Amino acid sequence: MINSIIEAISIALNAEFGDRYEIHREAMEQGLEEPCFFIFCIHPTNQQFLGTRYLRTNQFCIQYFPESQEKRQECYTAAERMWQCLEYIVIRDEDKPIRGTRMKYEVVDDILHFFVNYDLFVYKWKESVVMEEFSSKSQVKG
C-alpha cells in the first residue's frame, strides 16, 4: 500500500510541477540534479479496530531540493503549490481519492520538508469453511 501511495504522490507532483522536476523514491548518494523531489514514508502504524478493520496511519515526507539562488523563496513557493496538489490523491485501480491530512512543512538547510498523512482503513478478509451438507430429523412429542 505504501508503494501505491508514493506512486500517487509522484503522479500528483508531476501533474503540478511538470516533467522538469525529477522525483526520487530511493536515496541517492551522488548525481542529484536540482530541482527534484524525494518521497519517503516515516513511522507507518497499523492499529486494529473492530473485527478485521485496521487503521493504517502513513506519514510521508516529501523533500524538495531547489535550484535557484533564492532557495528559501523557491521552497515557500513550492510548499504553497504542494498544499493544493497533495490534498487529494488517487491510488491506481481505486475509484475514490484519499485525503491528505496533518500537512505541515519546514525549511531546513535550504531544503523543503513537506509532511502529509494518508490514513486509511483496510480490511483483512478471513476465509471461512462453508458446510457442504446438513441433515436434521425432528419428531413431535405426543
C-alpha positions in Angstrom: 0.0 0.0 0.0 2.8 2.4 0.8 4.3 2.0 -2.7 0.9 2.7 -4.2 0.6 5.9 -2.2 4.1 7.0 -3.2 3.2 6.4 -6.8 0.1 8.5 -6.4 2.1 11.3 -4.7 4.5 11.2 -7.7 1.7 11.5 -10.2 0.2 14.5 -8.3 3.6 16.2 -8.1 4.2 15.5 -11.8 0.9 17.0 -12.7 1.5 20.1 -10.7 5.2 20.7 -11.4 5.7 19.0 -14.8 8.4 16.7 -16.1 11.2 19.1 -15.5 11.4 18.0 -11.8 12.8 14.6 -11.1 11.0 12.5 -8.4 13.1 10.0 -6.5 11.9 7.2 -4.2 15.3 5.9 -3.1 18.2 7.8 -1.5 20.9 9.0 -3.9 24.5 9.5 -2.8 25.7 11.3 -5.9 24.3 12.8 -9.0 21.3 14.6 -7.6 20.1 17.1 -10.1 18.1 20.0 -8.8 15.2 20.8 -8.7 13.9 17.5 -7.6 11.7 15.7 -5.1 12.5 12.8 -2.7 9.5 10.9 -1.3 9.6 8.5 1.7 7.3 7.2 4.4 8.1 7.7 8.0 6.5 6.0 11.0 3.7 3.9 9.4 1.4 2.3 12.0 -1.3 -0.4 11.9 -4.0 -0.3 14.6 -6.7 -2.8 14.9 -10.3 -1.5 15.2 -13.5 -3.6 15.2 -13.1 -7.2 14.0 -11.0 -7.2 10.9 -10.8 -3.4 10.3 -7.3 -1.8 10.7 -6.4 1.9 10.7 -3.2 2.4 8.8 -1.5 5.8 9.5 1.0 6.7 6.9 3.1 9.8 7.4 5.1 10.9 4.3 7.9 13.4 4.0 8.4 15.0 0.6 11.7 16.8 0.3 12.2 19.5 -2.3 15.7 20.5 -3.4 15.5 23.9 -5.1 17.8 25.1 -7.9 17.7 28.9 -7.7 19.9 31.3 -5.7 16.9 32.3 -3.6 16.4 28.8 -2.2 14.1 29.7 0.7 11.7 31.7 -1.5 11.6 28.8 -4.0 10.9 26.4 -1.2 8.0 28.6 0.1 6.5 28.8 -3.4 6.8 25.0 -3.9 5.1 24.4 -0.5 2.2 26.6 -1.5 1.7 24.5 -4.6 2.1 21.3 -2.7 -0.8 22.2 -0.3 -3.1 22.1 -3.3 -1.8 19.2 -5.3 -1.4 16.8 -2.3 -4.8 17.4 -0.6 -6.4 14.6 -2.6 -4.5 11.8 -4.4 -5.9 8.9 -6.4 -4.3 5.4 -6.0 -4.1 3.3 -9.1 -7.1 1.0 -9.5 -9.1 2.8 -6.8 -12.2 4.8 -7.6 -12.1 7.2 -4.7 -9.3 9.7 -3.8 -7.7 9.7 -0.4 -7.3 12.9 1.5 -4.0 14.2 2.9 -4.2 15.4 6.5 -1.8 16.9 9.0 0.0 18.9 6.3 2.9 20.9 7.5 6.3 22.0 6.2 9.6 23.4 7.3 12.7 24.6 5.5 15.9 23.2 7.0 19.3 23.9 5.4 17.6 25.3 2.3 15.7 22.1 1.7 11.9 21.9 2.0 10.5 19.1 4.2 6.7 18.8 3.5 4.8 16.3 5.7 1.5 14.8 4.9 -0.5 11.9 6.3 -2.6 9.5 4.2 -4.5 7.5 6.7 -7.0 4.8 5.7 -8.9 1.8 6.8 -8.0 -1.7 5.5 -9.9 -4.9 5.9 -8.3 -8.3 6.5 -10.5 -10.9 4.9 -10.7 -14.4 6.6 -11.6 -17.4 4.6 -14.4 -19.3 6.1 -15.2 -23.0 5.6 -18.6 -23.5 4.2 -20.6 -26.6 5.2 -21.3 -28.9 2.4 -24.3 -30.8 3.7 -26.6 -30.6 6.7 -29.3 -33.0 7.6 -31.7 -32.9 10.5 -34.6 -35.1 11.9 -37.2 -34.0 14.3 -40.3 -35.5 15.9 -43.3 -34.1 17.6 -43.9 -35.5 21.1 -47.3 -36.7 22.0 
